[in-house]
Amino acid sequence: MSKEPRSRAGQTKRPGRAGREAASANETPIIHGAIPPRDVLLRFIAEHPEQASKREISKAFGLKGETRVELKALLKSFEEDGLLEKRRKSLVRPGALPPVTVLDITTRDVDGELIGRPAEWLDDAGVAPAVLIRQSSGARKDKAPVAGLGDRVLAKIFPAKERGGPAYTGRVIKVLDKKKNSGMGVFRTMAGGGGRIMPIDRRGDEMDVDADFTAGAKDGDLVEIDVVRMGRYGLPRAQVKSVVGSVASEKAISMIAIYAHGIPHIFPDAVIREAEAAGPATMAHREDWRSLPLITIDPADAKDHDDAVYAEPDTSPDNPGGVIVTVAIADVSYYVRPKSALDREAQKRGNSVYFPDRVVPMLPERISNDLCSLKEGVDRPALAVRMVFSHDGRKASHTFHRIMMKSAAKLSYQQAQAAIDGAPDDKTGPILETILKPLWQAYKIMTVGRNRRQPLELDMPERKILLKPDGTVDRVFIPPRLDAHKLIEEMMIQANVAAAETLEKKKQALIYRVHDAPSLAKQEVLREFLQTLDISLVKGGNMRSNHFNGILAKVADKPFQEMVNQMVLRSQSQAIYSPENIGHFGLNLMKYAHFTSPIRRYADLIVHRALVGSLGLGEGGITPDEEAVFDDIAAEISTFERRAMAAERDTVDRLIAHHLAERVGEEFDGRVSGVTKAGLFVTLPEYGADGFVPISMLGRDYYIYDEAHQALSGEKTGLGYRLGDTVRVKLAEAVPLAGSLRFDMISEGRKMPTAVRSFHKSGRRKGGETRRQPGTRPPRGRR
């Protein structure tokens, strides 16, 4: 058993509060009166800005005499390395927000919480950090002013306690200015000229537009507006600033999501100028690999190509039956340098955002679709990793190289798969034996290693929307999952692992892609649910992905297969970016970092810079300023990823709602995809759309909600509905702008197990007499 630290007088003395907090956060013992470890000291400064002067730090850690001199020298070295900067008498991390800051509330997160950013921020300081606004509850005596979207506020700033979201939280001290006088809405013509603006969400206000200020808008157009008068009586008045297009078109619908989620979509002039001025990369610090027949395999409609692959047998006698796999990734770090206009904009966006018929790119087309895209037959700079695998799929070694390459062929997934399946075309025929078959042989070997690793194997097919030329929905379909997809995915995963391993070996700080194990609370909910199906789930904190795979194998091809897949998915944590490595639970990997998509993800660009710098591969390496704010960058890009996912999902929901708006009253086959106290979520498999059935539409029985069984059961009849049930529903309402559907239940409930019917009465809800309560969508995630 460890002992308490002792003071010089020999008496047991506990560290101060700050020291105890730091020790708890880092699991590092803090000795009162001794200089704390570097990481503990930096974290203390970040989390206690009010105690960040040399005097307060000395006091917090009980430093006296010579140790105070040591502290002063250490803090000076932090300043010289760019890890800290001095503001008045306090030390702060570069880019850190002061304890009290003026914020502009710019958007909401996926949970509806307000997000603010500093009103004043230097362009060369990178992206302005996000602040999650904490609103006070009505029960508090010191209730803070209530802020809204678009407001400018004075806020008290606190470091966030939870990872994966904004780096800070804020409490509003004062609202300085109410919402800005601009927005979006749908224009409706009115008799006698002029029009009215209908809000794009249910919380907005209608506004009148005079005939002279319509800017040519037609009925049903999505428009950008300026509010010109907020009167005490009557509707506010607005003028149309620009017409986006018909609200029924995909362009307008994606624009709603872009606006609602605050996604930057117009590149500043300085960014465009910098991109246009860029020229082809040189051979400096590069190996010439242009003779190696690397090929790209991508979706048929891909416009940028950031990865290329090649495989060959390993001829070394020490590795019989082994293969060498080469993955080359576009060298974005050569063009996008730290603190450049391109870099600041890329960090502000965090990632590209993909809608059914448009992309909001992280980088301008000159970079993403031209200079960095690994085009067929064109010299392109790349960062390549050469990986050696044994015959049983174990990676024996790997090396990184900065190269100049020339893609030998641009193939689609379907094209490559068809060639392997015996139907080569004019392009794939000549390379079938020399390039494609060795790739598939390498994939076969890598699959042995993947099967031994046992990553989480959820069967959750993703639907795609095919649009008509006018931007409306043509059809929704599930594209087949080909071996060509799996081949590229596994090679990219192994390249990502190699990047993390190399940087760790070089003791280079990096941003990992991490995925925590399911929380004990979520495990217990899943365990109770599985027990209703007579399936057991191992207890304890040492959960592994193969435990879930065993469960998924048991339910394969059974009626409740989809239901179990949904519940296992809901039990999972969300993958995020972090400078602290906890491994990737879903992939069952201890070291993992995103390296393979720097054109569309800022995290990958950071990893590229770290590799270039730590391996001495030339210009464009990581800088001390960037390393100092890895915590903030990781939090930001995790938030931006969730923002993109929410915007993409909202656009799909609105498109489907528009598509079905003319079919109100029709019946559809559906599947129960969510069960709440307020009712049922039903998914239409044909469209991939989610709708809600209020409990009042289920019948006149008392309905009991059983979380363990994921069911609603009628108390008198014993009939009910359970997650995964196939049902028949009637479309009662479609609200295109909100992307919501409401159904009436047509199907009779099925007989529920006795355990459901005997559930305690405190969970009762009576059909027709219950209040509608919000439910939750089945979660979606990314690796």
N, C-alpha and C positions, 0 to 999 in steps of 0.2 A: 504494500500500500504506500502510495506517495505521501510525503510529508509536506506540511505547510512551509513556505519559505521563511527563513529567519532573518531578522535585522542584524546589524553589526553588533548590537548589544546582546545578541543571543536569544532575544525574545521572539516568539512566533508572532508574525505580523502578516495580516491579510493584505493583498494588493488593493489599491484604491478602486472605486467603482469603475472608472474608465479602464483600468488594467484588467479587472474581472470581465468586463464586457468584451474587450479585445481577446482575452484568452478563450472565452466561451465561443466567440465567433470563429476563431482560427484553430481551436484545440491545441494551442501552444501555451505552455506554462509561462506566466509572466512573473518575473522575480522583482519584487518591490525594491527600488533603489538601483536597478541595473537597466542598461539600455535595452529596449525591447527589440525583437527581430524587425527587419526592414518592412516586411509585409504587414506586420501588426501595427507598426508606427504609421505607415501610409494609410491603412484602413481607419485608424483612430482619427487622423486628420480629416479624412473624407467624411466620417460619420459624426464628428464633433467640431464643426466649423467655429462654434463659439469658444472653443478651448484650444485653438490652433496657433496661439502665440508660443514662443519658446518658453516663456515663463509658465503658461498654463500647462504645456506638455510636461515640463519638468515636475510640476506639482502633481499632475495626474499619475505619473509613474514613480513618484517619490525620488526624483533624481537630485543629488546634491554634490557640491564640490567638483571633483574631477569628472564625474559622469555627466554633469551639465556641460562641461567643456567638450566632452565626446559627443553629446547630443548636438551642440552647436555645429561641430565639424560635419556630422552626419547630415544634418539638415542643409548645410551649405552644399554638400555633394549632391543632394537631391535636386537643389536648384540648378546646379551646373549641368546635371543630366537631363533637365527638363521635366523631372517628375513632380516638382513643386514650383510655385511662383509666389512672390511676396506681394500682398496687398495690405498697405498700411503696416500694421504690426503683426498681422496674421499671415500664416502660410496656407495656401490652398492648392489643390490639384489643378493643373491647367484646364481651363474650360469649366471648372466647377461653378455652380451658381452661388451667389452670396446668400446669407441667411434670410434676407428679405428682398424680394425681386418683383418687378412689374412684369406681369404675364398677359399675353393675348390668348384667350381661350379659342382655339382654332377648330377642334373636332371632338368627336366622341370615340371611345374604344368599342370593342365588340360587345361589351357588357353595358354600354350606354353611359359610362362614366366620362366626365369632361376631361379633356386634355389641353393643357396650356403650354406655351413656349415663351421664352423671354422676349419682351417687346423690343429690346435693343440687343443686337448681337452682331459682332464683327464677322464679315464674310470669311476672313482667313482663320477664324476659330473653328471651322467645320460646321456641322449641323447643330442648330440650337437644340439643347436637350429638352425632352418632353417632361412635363410635370403632371401627375395624376391629381386632379383637384378633389380634395376630401370635403364634402359638404357636411355641415354640422347637423345633428339630429335636433328635432324640435324640443326634446327634453332637456337639452343643455342650457344652463343659465347664460353661458357666454356664447350663445349662438352667433355664428359668423354670418355676414351678409350672404345672401343667396346669389350666386353668379349663374350666368347662362352662356350659351354658345355665342361667340362674337364679342363678348365683353372683355374689357381691359381691367385687370385687377391688381391690387397690391397683395402679395401673398407671403406667408411664412413658409420657408422651404425646409424639407427634411429628406435625408437620404432614404430611398425605398428599402423596406425590410425584405421584400420578396423579389427574387430574380425572375427574369423573363418578361418584365414589363418596363414601364418608364423608370428611369434611374432615380427620380425624385417624386415625392408627394408634396402637396402644398395645401395650406389652410388659408382661405381668403380672409384678409384683414379688412379690405375695403374695396368696393367696386368703384373704379375711377371713371370709366366710360361704359355706357350700355352698348348693345350690339351694333356692329357696323351696318350702314345702310345699303347693303347689297345682298343678293341672294339669287335663288333660282325658283322657277315655278312654271306652271302650264298656262298658256294664254287661252282664254275663252272670249270669243267675240260677243259683244252686247248690242242690242238694238239701238239704233241712233248713233253708231260709231263708238270708238273706244273699246275697252274690254275689261276683263277681270283676270287677275292672277290667282290661280288655284295652287295651294302649297303642295310640295312634293312629299311631305310627310304629314301625319295626322295632327301634329302639334303646331303646325304653322298657321299663319293668318291669311285670309283672302285679302286682296288689294285691288283697288280700282285703278285703271289706266285711262287717261284722257286720249281722245282721238289723235292728237298731235304727237303723242309719245309712244306709239305702238311699234315703230321701227319696221313696219311692214309685216309684223307677225300675223300668222293665220291661226284659225281655230285649231287647237290641239298641238300647237308648237311649244316645245320646251324653250324657255327664254331665260337669259340672265337679266336681272333688274337692279335698279337703284331705287331705294325708297326716298321719295321727295317730301313727304309730309306725314307725320304721325299725329292726327287730330285727336282731340278728346272725344269727339262725337263722330260717328260714321266710320267707314272703313279707311285704313291707311291708303295713301295714294303713291303710285310707283310709276316709273317710266322704264320701258324696255331698252336695255343696253345692247343686247345682241340676241340673235335667233340661233339656237343650236340645231333645231330641226324638229321634225314630227316626233311627238312623244312615243309613237308606236314603233319607231325605228330603233335598231340596236344601238346606233350611234348616240341617240338621245338617252337611252336607258343606261348605257355605260357611263355617260356623262353625269347622270344623277349620282351614280355610285362614286365617281371620281370627286364630285363636289361634296357629297355627304360625308365622305371619309377623309377629306382634306388631302388627296393624293396630288403631289406636284406633277403637272402634265405639260407645262410649257417651259421649254429650255430658255434660260436667260440668254441675251445676246452675247455676253462674254463667254458662255459655255459653247455656243455655236461657233463663235470665232475661233476659240481654242481648238475645237474639233476639226474645223475646216483647215486650219493651219498645219495640222499634223501631217507628217509625211511617212513614207515606208520605213520600216525598221532597218537598221544596218546589221552587218555581221559581227559587230563588236561584241566580244564576250559570248559568242554563239558557236555551237558546233553545227556543221553542215550535214543535215539529215535529209536533204531534198531527194536523195535517191531511195530512201526507205518508203515503201508503198503504203503509207498510212491512209486510211479511208474514213469518211464520216458516214454515220448511219443515224438518221434523224426522222422526225415526222415529215410527211410528204410536203407540207406547206411551210416548213421551217425557212426563215429568212436569215438567221444567223447560225453559225456552226462553231461551237466553242470546244468540241472534243473530237479527236480522231484516234483510231485504234489500229493495232497490228499485232499479230502473234506468229510465232515460229517455234519449231521444236528446239529444245536445248541440246546442243551437240556435245556438251561437256560429259566426259565419262563419269564424273562424280554425281550426275543427276539423270540417271537413265529413265526415260519416259517422261521427263520434265518438259516444261514449256517456258518460253519467254514472252511476256505480254508487255507491250508498250502502249501507254496512254499519253497522248499529247494534248495539251490544253492551251487555248489562245492566250498569248502573253499580254494581257490587258495592263499589267503593271508597267510595261514599257511606255505606254501612252498616257496613262492616268497617274500622275505623280502626286504625292502628298501635298496638300494645301493649294493645289491648282484649282481653277474654276471647275474643271471636270470632276475633280475629286470631291469638292464641296457639294456639288449637285448630286453626285452618285450617293454620297453618304446621306444626303437629305431624303433621297428616294428609297435607299436601302435595298431595293430589288425591283425588277420589272414586274408589271401587273398585267395578267393575261385575261382578256375578255373574249367572248365567242368570236368577235370579228374585229378586234383591235388589240394592240399591245401598247401599254404605256411603258416605254423602255427606261432602264436605269441610265443608259448612255445614249448620246445622239447617234443617229444612223451612220454617220461618217465613221464612227468608231465601231459600233456594234454590228452593223451589216456589211461593212466594207473592210477597214484596215485590220480589224481583229478577227473577222470571220474567216474560218479555214476553208476558203473557196477551192474548188477543184482546179488543179493545174496552175495555181498561183502561189508564189513565195509568200509565206506567212510566218511571223515569229511565234514561238510557242515555248512553254515549259513542259518538259516531258519526264515521265517516270518509267523506268525500265524495271519490270518486276519478274523475278525468277520463281517459278512454282515447281514443286516436286510432283511426281506422278499421282500422289494422293491429295493434291490440292493445298499443300502447306507452302506458304510463302517463305522461300529460303533467303532471299535478299532483294534489295531494290536500290536504285540510284536515280538521282534527279539531274537533269541536264537542261540548259537553256539553248534552244536550237532554232534553226531556220528549216522549215519543212515545206513540202508541196503535196497537197492531198492528191492521191491517185484516182479517187472516185468519190462522188457524192451519191449516196444511196438512201432510199427510204427504208423504213423497217419492213414494209410489205415486200419491197423489191428484193432485199437481202434474203428474207425468209423464203420467198418463192424460189429463188435460185437454189437454196439448200434443199428445198422440198422437191426439186427436180424440174423446175420451170424457169431456167435462166433466160434473160433477155440479152439484147445486143451489148449492154453495158456490163452485166454481171457474168455473162458466159466466159469472157476472156480471163476473168480474175477468180473464177470459181475454185479452181484447184490450188492456185498460188496464194490467195488471200482469204477467201471466205471459208473454205474448209479448215484451214489451220486456226482461224478464229473460233469456229464452232468446236474444234477439238480442244482448244484451250479452255473454252467455256465449260465443256464436259468435265475437264479436270478440276476447274475452279468450283464447280457444283458439288464435287465430293467434299471439298473444304467447307462450303456453305452448309451442306446437310449436316456435317459434323458440328458446326457452330450453332445450328438451329436458331436462326433469327425468328422473330414473331411472324407467323404466316397467316395473316387475316385475309379472308376471302371477301373483299369489299370492292366490287367492280365500279369504276367511275364512268359516268355517262357523259357523252359529248353532244353538243347542240350543233346541228347543221342549219345554217341560215339561207334564206332566199336572197336573191339580188337586192330586194328592197329592205333587207335587214331584219325581217320578221322570221319567226321560227318555221323551218320546213319540217324537221323531224328531230327526235332525240334517239340516240342509239348507244349501245355499249360496244366499243371497238374490241376486237379480239386481243387477248393477251398472248403475244407471240414469243417464241424463244429469242428472237432478235431483240425484243425489249429487255428480256431478262439478261441476255449477254451483256448489253451495254450497261445495264444497271449494276451488275456484279463487278464489272471492270472499273466502273466509276467508284464504287464502294471501296474496292481494294486500293485505288489510287488515293482516295481520301484518307484511308488508314495509313498508307505510306507517308503522306504529308505530315500527319500528326506524329508519327513515330520519329521521323527525321528531325522535326522541330524540337521535340522533347529531348532527343539525344544531343542536340546542339544547345540545350538549355535556353531555348529561345521562347519568350512569351508568345502566346498565340490565342486565338479565339476558337474554342472547340464547338462542335455541334454535340450537345448533350441531351440525353433523354433519361429522366429519372424513373426508377421503378414505381409501380402503382403505390399510392399511399395505403396505409393500413386500413383507413376508413373505406376507401374504394374497394380494397380487397374483400372486406367484410360484406359490403353490399353485394358484390359478385358472388361470394361464397353462399350467402343466403339464397340468392336467386338460383344458383346451380343445384343447391340441395332440393329445390322443388322439382328438379328433373332427375333426382337420384344420382347426381354427379358431384364428386368431392373435389375440393380445391385445397392444396396443402396449406397449412397454417405457418405463420412465422414471417420474419422480415427478409429471409433469404430467398425471395421469389426470383425465378429465372424464366426466360421466354419459353423454354421448352415445356414448362408446366402448363402454359396456356396452349401450346401446340398440341399437347396430349389431349386436352379438353376439346379443341377444335377437331381433332381426328375422330374423337368418339361420336361427334354429332354430324359428321360428314354424310350427306345424302339423306338426312333425317328431316322430318317436317319442321323441326325447330332449329335447323342449322343457321338460318339467317338471324334468328332471334339471339342465339348464343354469340354469334359473331358481333352483333351490335353491342351486347352487354360487355363483351371482352374489350371492344374498342372504347366504350365509355369508361372502363376502369383504368385506362392508360393515362399517364401524365402527358403533358405537351412538350414536344422537343423544342429547345431554345438554344440560343448562342450564349456562351459563357467563357471567360478566361480561366475559370476553375473547372477542372475535369472531374466529372463523376461517371464517365462512361456513357454508352448508348444502350439502354435496356432493350429497345425494340430490335436493334441489329445484333445484339449480344456481342458488343465490341467494347474494349476498355479504352481505346484511343481512336478518336474519330474527329475529323475536321473537314469542313467543306472546302474543296480545292478545285472542283471540276467545272464550275459555271461562273467564272469571273465576269462574263459579259452581262449577266443578269442578277448576280448576287454580290453585295458589297463584302460579305463575310469571306467569300472566296478570294476577292482582291486582297484583303488583309493577309490571308494565308500565303498568297503568291509573293507579296512584299516580304513577308517573314522568311520565306525560302530563299528569295533572291539575296536578302541581306545576310542571313546566317550562313549561306553556302558560298558567299563571295561571287555571285554570278553577274555582277555589273550594276548598272544604274537602276533606280526604282525600288530600292530596298526599304524596309520598315524604318521609321524614325523614332527616336526617344519620345517625342511629343505624342505620337500615336500610341506607343506602348503605355504611356502614363494614363491614358483615358480608355483603355480596353474595356473596363467595366461599363463605362457609359456607352461606348460604341456597341457592345454586345446587347445591352438593354435596349438601345434604340433600334437596332436591326431586327431584334426579336419582336418588338412592337410593330415595326413596319411590315414584317411578314404577316402578322395576324391581321393588320389593316388590309393588306392585299387580299388575303383569303376571304375576309368579310365582304370586301367590295366585289370580288368575283362571284361569291355566293349570292349576294343581293341582286346582282345583274341577272344571273340565271333565274332567280325567283321571279323577278319582274318580267323577264321575257316570257316565262312559262305562264304567268298570270295574264299577260296580254294575249298570249296564244289561246288561252282557254276562256277568255272573257266573253266570247260570243257563244259559249257552250254551257252557260248557266242553265240548270235544270236537267242536264244529261247525267246519266249514270256511268260510273267507272269502276273497274276492279282495282282494289288497293290492298296495301298491307300495313298493319299497325306498326309504326316505327317509333312510337313514344307513348308512354302512359303517365299521366299526371292526375292530381286530385281534381283538376278542372276539366279534364276530358282526354281525348285521344289525338295524337298526331298520326295521320295516315299518309303514306307515300304512294303515289301512282307510279308503278314500275315503268309504264309506257313512256312517261315523261320525266321521271326523276324529280317530280314536284312534291313538296310537302304541304299538306293542308291540315286544318284543325276541325275536330268534331267536338263541340261543347258538350259537357255532360248532360245538358238539358235536352240534347237531341238523341239521347240513347234510350229514352223511355221513361215511364212513370215510376219505376222502381227506385228504392234506395240503393245507391251505388257505393260500394266499399272499395277504397283504394288500398291495394296490398303491394308495398314496394318490393318485398322479397320475391313475390310471384310476378311482378310487373303486370298487374292486372286490375281491372275494374269489374266488380261482380255485383249483380243484383241481389240484395238481401233476401227478398221474398221468392224470386224465381230461381235463384242460383245460376242464372245465365249471365254471361259477361264476355269480356274481351281481354285478350292478353297480347303482349308484345309478340310480333311475328305473325299474328292471325291474318288470314286472307279474308277480306271483307268487300262488300259492295256498298258504294257511297254515291250520293247525289251531290253535284256541285251546286251549292246554295248561293255563293257569293264569290266574286273575284275582284280584288282591288289591285289593279295593275301598278299604280304608283307605289304602293306599299309592298308589292310582291307577295300578297297574302291570298290564300284560298280558304274558304269555309265550306265544310261538307255537312250533309245530313246523313245519318247512318241508315242504310237500307237493310243490311243483314241482321238477322236475329243473332243474339249472342249465343255462345256455346256453353255447355254445362261446365261449370268451374269445379276444380278439385275442392273437397271438403275443407281443406286448410284455408282456402281463400274465402269461402262462405262463412267460416267461423271467426274471421278476423275481427278484432275488437271494434266495438261500435263507435269509438271516438273517430274512426276514419270514415264515417258515413257521409254521403252526399246525396241529396234527393234530386232526381231528375226533374227539371222544370223549375226548381226553387233555389238552385245554387247560383252564387255569383261567379262570373267568368274570371278565372285567374290565369296569369301568364304561365306558359309552359316553357320547356327548353327544347331546342333542336338537338337531334343526335349530333355529337361533335365530329368535326373532320380535322385531320391533321396531316403533317408532312414530315418526312424524314429529315 
